[in-house]
Amino acid sequence: MRLRVEFTTEPFDLDEAPAHAVVAREVVEAAELDAVDVGPFGNTAEGGADQVLSAVEALLRRSLEAGATRISLQVNVVGDGAEGEVER
């Protein structure tokens, strides 16, 4: 099974990436994922279920430790005919 996670960490700082956002980026970039896209207002990562779920656990723990006060995330099954998804 393939999963895609979309996430944001808060509080936002438009002038400089806060420590929790930097940590979240480092976690997903270091994970064994197939696709990672980080941006100022949202991030996505995609890969096998075990890899994505492990990355999500690390992302939650480390971002909270680094000062995040809120983490919003959504996890979707992709690539296996899930409704609304394109087969990859």
ABEGO torsion letter per residue (X at the ends): XBBBBBBBBOBBBAABBBAAAAAAAAAAAABBBABBBBBAAEBBBBEBAAAAAAAAAAAAAAAAAAGBABBBBBBBBBGAGBBGBBBX
